[in-house]
Amino acid sequence: MYKIIFLLIILSFLSFSNDPHPSLTSTGVEIDYINHVGENKRITVKREIDPKCKNIHISNDVFWKDKYASQSVSKACKSTFITSAGKTIFPMQIHKDIETYGEIEVMAFVKKMQKDESMLFIDTRDEEWYEYRTIPGAINIHYAYMMMPKVFEKEYKEILAKLGILSKQKPFDFSQAKTVLLFCNGAWCSQSPKMVKALLSLGYPPEKIKWYRGGMQTWLAAGMTSTRK
């Protein structure tokens, strides 16, 4: 038993020492963004943990019983998510040259993006979902606009310009293409994978595409800041 405890302490120390963005975990990322009604807002993207939740005992009884949360735990420390959504769970890697991001990588991307116009953070969901709640710093580009250019011709051409694609028809010029980070509702959500597929079909460089697989569900489950309290 003592050996197991000692090993866990060592592993915990190693995991923290290898964190490439340790300051983001503690301080968060300040970002300016324009909300859906055109207002300029400044927000700190960070992990938002209610003070009541910081001293919860980590044990099997507390975390995994009573439908994954003990009844003794304060409501402020529990969230409810629908588990029947989506028809599939997407793999961790959807393309050999596309990086899959976690929450810390998303924060680092958002921080760097504020001083780098060659980067773009994209919420690929419906406009209604985006306006209700998104990750601060993300713009909304509906995945269907890229999948059906003949139906959404105007929007399609506008998106090509936003992405830094210089020509409006094949063969496309990707010399100024932006590095994009895409997400949707969760690992079960097909919207961002569909947009990834549409970009690749154009010839978009896969090394300039990043994917946040966890999406809004994992972001909120981790207690991260969104545009809606």
C-alpha positions in Angstrom: 0.0 0.0 0.0 2.8 2.4 0.9 4.6 1.6 -2.3 1.4 2.5 -4.3 1.1 5.8 -2.5 4.8 6.6 -3.0 4.5 5.8 -6.8 1.4 8.0 -7.1 3.2 10.9 -5.5 6.2 10.5 -7.9 3.9 10.3 -11.0 2.0 13.4 -9.8 5.2 15.3 -9.5 6.4 14.2 -12.9 3.1 15.2 -14.6 3.3 18.7 -13.2 6.9 19.2 -14.0 6.2 18.3 -17.6 3.4 20.7 -18.0 4.4 22.9 -21.0 2.0 25.7 -20.0 2.0 25.8 -16.1 1.1 29.4 -15.8 -2.1 29.0 -17.8 -3.4 26.5 -15.3 -3.1 29.0 -12.4 -3.6 32.4 -14.1 -5.8 31.8 -17.1 -5.8 33.7 -20.4 -7.1 37.3 -20.8 -9.0 37.7 -24.0 -11.0 40.4 -25.8 -13.9 39.2 -27.9 -17.1 40.5 -29.5 -20.3 38.8 -28.4 -23.3 37.9 -30.5 -24.8 41.4 -30.1 -21.7 43.2 -31.2 -20.4 44.2 -27.7 -16.7 44.2 -26.9 -16.0 42.1 -23.8 -12.9 41.2 -21.9 -12.9 37.9 -20.1 -10.4 35.6 -18.3 -10.5 32.1 -19.7 -9.6 29.7 -16.8 -10.9 26.8 -14.7 -13.7 28.2 -12.6 -14.1 26.1 -9.5 -16.6 27.1 -6.8 -14.9 27.5 -3.4 -17.3 24.9 -2.0 -15.7 22.3 -4.4 -12.0 22.8 -3.7 -11.9 20.5 -0.6 -14.0 17.6 -1.8 -12.5 14.3 -0.8 -11.4 12.4 -3.9 -12.7 8.9 -3.4 -14.6 6.2 -5.3 -17.7 6.8 -3.2 -17.8 10.5 -3.8 -17.0 10.5 -7.6 -18.5 7.4 -9.0 -21.6 6.4 -6.9 -25.1 7.9 -7.1 -24.9 8.4 -10.9 -21.3 9.6 -10.8 -21.7 12.1 -8.0 -22.4 11.5 -4.3 -25.6 13.0 -3.0 -23.6 14.5 -0.2 -21.7 16.8 -2.7 -23.0 20.3 -3.0 -25.1 21.1 -6.2 -22.6 23.9 -7.0 -20.0 21.1 -7.6 -22.1 18.9 -9.9 -23.2 19.2 -13.5 -25.6 17.2 -15.6 -24.9 16.1 -19.2 -26.9 14.2 -21.7 -25.2 10.9 -22.5 -27.4 9.8 -25.5 -26.2 12.5 -27.9 -24.4 11.6 -31.1 -24.3 8.4 -33.1 -20.6 7.7 -32.7 -17.5 8.5 -30.7 -14.7 9.9 -32.8 -11.1 8.6 -32.4 -8.5 10.7 -30.7 -6.7 11.2 -34.0 -8.8 11.9 -37.1 -5.9 12.5 -39.5 -2.2 11.5 -39.1 -1.1 15.2 -39.7 -3.8 16.9 -37.6 -3.0 17.6 -33.9 -5.7 16.8 -31.4 -5.9 19.4 -28.6 -6.9 19.3 -24.9 -8.0 22.2 -22.7 -4.5 23.5 -21.9 -3.6 23.5 -25.6 -6.8 25.4 -26.4 -5.9 28.0 -23.8 -2.3 28.3 -25.2 -3.8 28.7 -28.7 -6.2 31.4 -27.6 -3.4 33.3 -25.9 -1.1 33.2 -28.8 -3.9 33.9 -31.3 -4.4 37.4 -29.8 -1.0 38.5 -31.2 -1.0 36.3 -34.3 -3.4 37.1 -37.1 -2.5 33.9 -38.9 -4.5 31.9 -36.3 -8.2 31.3 -36.1 -10.4 29.6 -33.4 -13.6 28.3 -34.9 -16.8 27.0 -33.4 -18.3 24.9 -36.2 -21.8 24.6 -34.7 -25.1 26.2 -35.6 -25.3 30.0 -35.0 -28.0 29.4 -32.3 -25.7 27.2 -30.3 -22.8 29.6 -30.7 -24.8 32.6 -29.5 -26.1 30.7 -26.5 -22.7 29.6 -25.3 -19.2 29.2 -26.8 -15.5 29.3 -25.8 -14.3 32.9 -25.6 -12.3 33.9 -28.6 -14.0 31.6 -31.0 -15.7 32.8 -34.2 -18.7 31.0 -35.7 -18.3 29.2 -39.1 -21.1 26.8 -39.7 -19.7 23.5 -40.9 -22.4 23.1 -43.6 -21.2 26.3 -45.4 -18.0 24.4 -46.2 -19.7 21.1 -47.1 -22.3 22.6 -49.5 -20.6 25.6 -51.3 -23.2 25.5 -54.1 -26.1 26.0 -51.6 -24.2 28.6 -49.5 -22.2 30.3 -52.3 -22.0 33.7 -50.6 -21.1 32.4 -47.2 -18.6 30.0 -48.7 -16.6 32.7 -50.5 -16.6 34.8 -47.4 -15.2 31.9 -45.4 -12.4 31.3 -47.9 -11.3 34.9 -47.4 -11.4 34.5 -43.6 -9.3 31.4 -43.8 -6.7 33.2 -45.8 -7.3 31.2 -49.0 -6.4 33.6 -51.8 -8.3 32.1 -54.7 -12.1 31.5 -54.8 -12.0 28.3 -57.0 -9.7 25.3 -57.5 -6.8 25.2 -57.6 -6.7 27.1 -54.3 -3.7 29.1 -53.1 -3.0 28.1 -49.4 0.2 30.1 -49.1 -1.5 32.5 -46.7 -3.9 29.9 -45.1 -4.4 30.4 -41.4 -3.8 27.9 -38.7 -7.3 26.9 -37.5 -8.5 25.2 -34.3 -12.0 23.6 -34.7 -14.5 22.3 -32.2 -18.1 21.5 -31.7 -20.2 19.9 -28.9 -18.1 16.9 -27.9 -16.3 13.8 -28.9 -19.6 12.4 -30.2 -20.3 15.6 -32.3 -19.8 15.2 -36.1 -19.8 18.9 -37.0 -16.1 19.7 -36.6 -15.0 16.4 -38.1 -17.2 17.2 -41.1 -15.6 20.6 -41.5 -12.1 19.1 -41.2 -13.1 16.7 -44.0 -14.4 19.6 -46.1 -11.2 21.6 -45.6 -9.0 18.6 -46.5 -11.0 18.0 -49.7 -10.1 21.5 -50.8 -6.4 20.7 -50.3 -6.1 22.7 -47.0 -2.7 21.8 -45.4 -3.5 19.3 -42.6 -0.6 20.7 -40.5 -2.5 24.0 -40.3 -5.6 22.3 -38.9 -6.0 21.6 -35.1 -9.0 19.8 -33.5 -10.4 20.1 -30.0 -12.0 16.7 -29.8 -13.6 17.3 -26.3 -15.6 20.4 -27.5 -18.1 22.2 -25.3 -19.1 19.2 -23.2 -15.5 18.4 -22.0 -14.7 22.2 -21.7 -17.7 22.7 -19.4 -17.1 19.4 -17.5 -13.6 20.7 -16.6 -15.1 23.9 -15.2 -13.7 26.1 -17.9 -14.9 29.7 -18.7 -17.6 30.1 -21.4 -19.4 33.1 -22.7 -22.4 32.3 -20.6 -22.4 32.1 -16.8 
